[in-house]
Amino acid sequence: MGGSSRTSAWSTTYWPKRPEAGRSMESHRLEAALAPLLAAGLVARAGASAYDARPAASPAATVVGTGAPALDSWLPGGGLARAGLHEFTGAPLDLAPLAFALILAGRGANCSGAGPVIWIRLAHATSEHGLPYGFGLAQIGFDPDRLILVDAPNARDALWAAEESLRASCGDAVLLDGVAPDLTAQRRLLLAAEQGEGPAFATYAATKVATSSAATTRWLVTSQAAGPDAVGVGAPRWRVDLERCRGGRAGRSMLLEWNEAGRVLVEATDAQLHAAHKKQPVPAEKLRKAG
């Protein structure tokens, strides 16, 4: 990894100079941990507030609550374990798993002191989909100023970046996007999350789910049509299936809707769930053919 011949494939961006006054010990430790990656051009910083002084806080919670009480009740401790690996899968063209993971990563940062979230993805994602849209992130409760975006040239380097970021406690959450870790990689990510008090999130296509898994939880997240009373496009909705949960209640499903005003996930009613099954979104393949 360390050779200079490999670093040129990583993305590099520029950011405003950071103010020195009033910075906390956590921010200095974070800068020190990131210094080698910054010098090699391996990471891109999106905003300023992630590194500003953090207020003194009590010890970090051991779980990240989803904000939906019924969903949290399925999980040991009432939320996602911070020292854990949580996977979110879905259809190849469905961005629901990524949106759901970003909401939870944002909640984790909110609970632990507004620290950065490290989003690691493959470099081709930028050329195919562009950079993350700050306004869109804000609409799902994710502060774009907390984002550190890492574009890795290949899956091996993406896994390395995720593992090192977790082990060094560089952020309040690490999101590995578009890479399906095998059992060995899962074990390494889980160990790194336990050492650095994670959490680690991974999003990838459900078609790449491994037979064996070391993940703490695994979710199948599927986009759903807006509610029957929605005006215009309506609020984002997802059906979430908890497929794996160490020490918890797997094999359960729920329909969730994003409440932008309250910045929280809310459970839809049984009647709304029935309506959503009747009114499925048009598959992306049909939309392309129609265009």
Secondary structure as UniProt FT lines:
FT   HELIX           4..7
FT   TURN            8..9
FT   TURN            21..22
FT   HELIX           25..40
FT   STRAND          44..45
FT   HELIX           49..51
FT   STRAND          63..64
FT   HELIX           69..72
FT   TURN            73..74
FT   HELIX           76..78
FT   STRAND          80..81
FT   TURN            82..83
FT   STRAND          85..90
FT   TURN            92..93
FT   HELIX           96..112
FT   STRAND          117..122
FT   HELIX           124..129
FT   HELIX           134..139
FT   TURN            140..141
FT   HELIX           144..146
FT   STRAND          147..152
FT   HELIX           155..167
FT   TURN            168..169
FT   STRAND          173..177
FT   HELIX           183..196
FT   STRAND          200..205
FT   HELIX           206..208
FT   STRAND          217..224
FT   TURN            228..229
FT   TURN            232..233
FT   STRAND          237..245
FT   TURN            246..247
FT   STRAND          252..259
FT   TURN            260..263
FT   STRAND          264..267
FT   HELIX           270..278
FT   HELIX           284..290
//
